[in-house]
Amino acid sequence: MKITHIGGPTTLIEIGGVRLLTDPTFDEPGRRYSFGLGTSSVKTAGPAVPAKSLGPVDAVLLTHDHHSDNLDDAGRALLPSAPVVLTTVSGARRLGGNAVGLAPWRTATVGDVEVTATPARHGPPLSRALVGEAIGFALRPPGATSVIWISGDTVLFSGVRQVASRFTVDTAVLHLGSVQFGLTGPLRYTMTGRDAARLVTLIRPRRVVPVHYEGWSHFHEGRPEIEAAFTPGTLTWLTPGEPTTV
């Protein structure tokens, strides 16, 4: 597998003969985006690879469509150029066109790669009605006994723990950053480094790749805080814009 971190949650994954783009965000930095209910965030870093330099992709894997740090205006503009957009069931209804909704544990194929949606909860208990639906993705290339797992924006809860009982995870791409907003105080909307470390002891992946911990003002943990939660050498840090074979 080759993975290129473009910025935030956005990666280009090349595996099993297909090119998969996750959560496309290609707007330039500096703008404040509303996330609803009085919450907002400023984008502080732009994409390491411009959208026009991506080349063709075989599918977009969209963990959720209703927050601009996972799908901004420029990212939304490129969706029609992909053969298919795999996303949440509610997101597919909103997007229409080439969007296909997957409930957790449902599977689709892109070329010869099997793509299974995994549970995600983008906030504290009972928050789904307010924060909306999100999913992750498990990718199984042809002939493989293990998967590449993309957590999506999620807190640590029973749904993500179930990944350990259903899959052997080779590489875990974890959305971190400990998202918080002043309006909602200590409530978190993505995992902390400590949450991720606890999850990794259960899932036991060969490799852990952090993403979505930088580039926005609503993140409360960056690389130093994430590293401090793990044994040295556990994490694989990607240099934005540089394709990395893992």
Salt bridges, closest charged atoms under 4 A:
GLU14 OE1 - ARG19 NE 3.52
ASP27 OD2 - ARG31 NH1 3.75
ASP65 OD1 - HIS66 ND1 3.71
ASP65 OD1 - ARG94 NH2 2.63
ASP69 OD2 - HIS212 NE2 3.15
ASP69 OD2 - HIS218 NE2 3.09
ASP72 OD2 - LYS43 NZ 3.26
ASP73 OD2 - ARG31 NH1 2.81
GLU114 OE2 - ARG140 NE 3.50
ASP153 OD2 - HIS64 NE2 3.90
ASP153 OD2 - HIS122 NE2 3.39
ASP153 OD1 - HIS175 ND1 2.66
ASP153 OD2 - HIS212 NE2 3.50
ASP170 OD1 - ARG206 NE 2.78
ASP195 OD1 - ARG198 NH2 2.55
GLU214 OE2 - HIS5 NE2 3.86
GLU227 OE2 - ARG223 NE 3.14
